[in-house]
Amino acid sequence: MFTPAGTARQSLHPKDNPFNWPDFRFGRNGAPRWGSLATATVVRKWGNPRAPLKLTRTYAFPKGATAVHRWTDSGFDGSPIERERLVPMLARSLDRLLPTLKAINADVFAKRAFEFAFWMKLRAQQRMSGIYEPCFTQLVDLALDDYRGKRVLDIGCGPLGTLEWADMTVERVGLDPLANLYQKLGTDSHKMTYVTAHSESIPYPDGHFDIVSCFNALDHVDDLDQTIAEIKRVVAKGGIFLLGVDTNHAATIAEPITIDWDIGKKFHPEMSIEVERHYERSSTNYIDVMNSKAFFDHADPRPRPGIIILKLRKVL
């Protein structure tokens, strides 16, 4: 039925359909109705399962009405379409399986796999481009000059160059357990050092960094208390820790830690709070949240997640 090599182009009858496509439920904005697959056009470079795939489906409906669905896909590795569809689906499936994954000690592996898929999707969309520097300055009441000559560590940095803006520093390090995999996403060209390590065991001596940050990552860690102990250890006396994290959300495969509003107390007595702000979670972009000035209404009893921003200074 198929050409064994080269490019195949076939018009298939439903009974010959190797993909076994089900009937299509039509009418999202109206009364649902069922249609049967009448024809399907398949274009694939055979012999390579990851080669570009183009599908054209034609559905037949009562009284001669038809609907055509076209889908062009270049495989999970390189297709924004596939990532848009599969990453949220993967997250929902893994979240439902979280208790089982924990029971068999597979939750951390699943979390890493999902996080890498998430960064592949985000990098393709380039949603975060250009927003990092304000997170390190405007969001936490710091200026670029505050970074001059300093050693800076960003925990849970991801692969998008969170510290590329910081040319005035003497050292800028991004720490992430997936940093070695991020090389596939182009981190080798970034103007910062990536270190593959867990936040529970930071491979630097006591007091090495003047400024340590952790934005949208503290709820991703494997051990919250050990991570906090390591942060307090590597920040120099008089140095600063910057934190931005979602609060009061249900545990998920990627964010297994639920953070409370009093997270700042866990850094006492070694650190004191200089800036603390609570926001409604109107966006996942912290700068958009800051500009919205939608401060969290603690008088509203509805259970819901929020965002806490902290600047702490090491005093002991």
N, C-alpha and C positions, 0 to 999 in steps of 0.2 A: 504493500500500500504506500510506503514512503520511499523516497530516493535515499539510498544509503550514504551518500556523500554529497558535499556541496550544499546548495540551498534548495529546500523543498517547498513547494507551494501547492497545497491541496485543498480542494473543496470537499468537505466531509459530510456524509449523511449521519444523523444522530447515532444510528446503530454501529457506525464505524468509528465513532469518536473515542480515541484512546484516552482522553482526559476524563471521560465519563461526566461531562458537565451536567448538573441537575437542571430541572426546569427553573425558569427565571420568574420571580415574583415581581410584577410590574405595577406601577401606580403609587409611588411614594407619597405624592401629594393628593391622591384621590383614592377611590375604592380599589383595593388590591385585586389583581386578577392574575391568573396563571397563564404563562405562554410556554410553548415547547420549542426546543432548539431545532431550527430548520436546517441551517447551514453554518459552517464554521470554516474560516480561512486560517491556515497555520503557516507561518513563515519562520523557519528556524534553520540555522547552520547545523546540520545533523552531525553527530559524533562528539559534540561539545555541549554538555548539559547546562553550562553557564553562558552560552552564546546568546546574543540578542534574540528575543522572542517577540513576535507580533501576532496578535490574535484578533480576528474579526468574528464576532458572533452575530447571527441574525435570528431573532426570535419571531415566531408566527403566533398571532393572536386571533381570537374569533373575529369573524366578519372581515378577514383579510388584512387587519391592522398588523404592522410589524414594528419592531424596535431593533436598532443596531447598536451593539456595544463594542467599542474599539479600545484595545488595551495594548500599549507598547511598553515593553519592559526590557531592561538590559541586565537583569539578574540582581540578586540581593546585594552583591559587592559594590555595584556601581549605580544603582537605580534609586533616585529620590522617590519615585513612585512606590517602589517596594518598601522603602524605609518608612514612608508616610503610613503605609498600610500595616506593615508587620511589626514595627516597634511598639506602637500602642497595644496591639493585639498581644504581643509577647509580654508586655508589662502586666496586662490584666490577667493573663493565664498564670504567670509566675506569682502574682499576688495571691491568687486563689490557692496556689499550691504551697504558699509560704510555710504553714505548719508542718506539712509533710517533708518539705525540703530541709527544715531545721531538724526534724526527727532523724533524718538520714545523713546529717552533716553535709548537705549539698547546697545550703542556702548561700554561702559565700561565693562558691563557684558560679552559681546562677546569677548572683548580683553582679559579679565582674563581667559576665557575658552580656548582660543587659546594658550595663553602663557603657561598654565599648560600642554596642549597637546604637545607643543613644548619641554618643559623640560622633559616630559616622553620620548620622542623620543631621545633627546640628551643624557639623562642619559643611555639609553639602548645602545647607540652607543659608549659612553664614549669618545667622541671626545675631550673634554676639559681637560681630565686628565693630570695633571702635568704642565699646562701652566700658572697658575694664578700668581705664585710668580714673574716671569719676568715682568708681566704687572705692578706690584707694585714697581719694582726696575729698571730694564734696560730701560723699555719703558719711564720712567719719570725721569731718572737720579737720582735715589735714591739707597741707599745701605741697606742691612738688618739692619745694626746698626742704621740707621735713625728711625727704628721702635722700638728700644729697650726702654722699659718702657713707651710706648705711648698707648693712647686710640685711637682705629681705628674703623671707621664706613664705611661699604660698602653698598651703596644705590643701590637697584635693584639687589641684590646679586644672585638670583636664588638658586637652591638646591644642587650645586655641591661642596660646601666647599671652597669658594673663599679665605678665610682667615685661612685655616687649617695650612698653612706653617708658620704663624706668632706666633711662640711659645715665641718670645722675648717680645711681647706686654703685657701690664697689662690688657687690655680689647680689645676684638675683636667682633664686632657686625655686623651681616648681616641684613639689613632692606629690607623687601619685603612684598607687600600686600598679597601675596600667601604663606607666610612662614608657616602658620598653615597647609596648604595642603601639603607642602613639606615634612612633617613628613612621609607621605606615601611613599616618595622616599628615606627615610633613613637618613634624616638630624639629627635625634636624636643621631646618633653615631659620629657626627662631633665635632671637637675641637674648636667650636665657638658658640656664642649665636645668635639665630635667633629671630627676632622681627617682628611680624605681624603689619605693619603700612604703611601708605602712605607717600611718600616723601613730600607731602604738609603739613604734620603735624607730625614731628619727635618727638617722646615722650621722649626727653632728654632736660636737661636745657641748657641755653645759654653757649657757650664756652666749652662744655663738652669734645669734641674730639680734639685730636692733629692732626689727619689725617683723612680726609673724602675722599672717592673715589666714582666714579660713572662711570663704564665702560659699554658701549653699553646699556645704560638704560635711559639717559636723554630724548631721543626722545620717550620713552614709557610712560612718565608721563601724568597725567590728566591735570595739570596746571603748565606750565613751569615757569612763574614768581613767583608763590608761592613756588615752589620747590627751586628755586634759593635763595629766601629770607630765607627759612629754612636752606639751606646749609650754608649761610653766618652767620646765627644765631648760629648754633651748633659748628662751627669751632672756636677753641680758638685763641686769638690774637697771632700772630706768627706762627699759625698752617698752614697746607697745605691742599688744595683741589686738587684732581687728577681727570681729566676728559678725557675720550675717547668716541667719539660718531661719528656716521655717519652723514654726512652733505648733504644737497641738494637732498634728496630723496623725492619721492612723498609720501604723507600720506598713511598709511596702517592701518588696524585694530589694529595691534600690535604696530605700530610706528606712532601715529597720529600727532606727532610734527615734523615739518621740521626745522632742525637746520642750521643756516647760519655760514659762516666762522668767522664772528665777534662775536660769542657767548661769547667770553672772556670779551667783553665790558659790558655785563650784570652783571658781578661780581664787576665792579668798583662802587664806589671808595674804598669799603671795602677790596678788594683783588687786588693784582698786579700780572701780568703774569711773571713767571720766565722761563718757557719752553713752546714753542709753535711750533708744527710741523704739516704740512699738507701732507697727503698721498693720492695717488690714492687708490681706494678701490679694491685692487687685491685679497683680501681674507677677510673673516669674523674673522679670527684669527689675533689679533693685533700684536702678536710677529712675525708671518710670514710677515705681512705688514712692520713692522720695519726692519726686516732682508732683505727684498726686496729692501729697499732704493729707492722705487718708489715714490718720492716726487711729490705732485700734481703740475701739470703744469698749472698755472693760465693764461698763455698766450694762451692756447688751448681753443677756444671759445665753444667747444662742451659742451652742458649741460649734466652733469653726477654727480653721488654722489662721495664723498670722505670721508676721515676720518681725524678728528682733534684730536690731543693729546695736553692737557694743564696741566701744573703744576702752580697753583696759590698759593700765600701766603697771609694770612690775615694780613693787616697792620693797620686797624682801628678797 
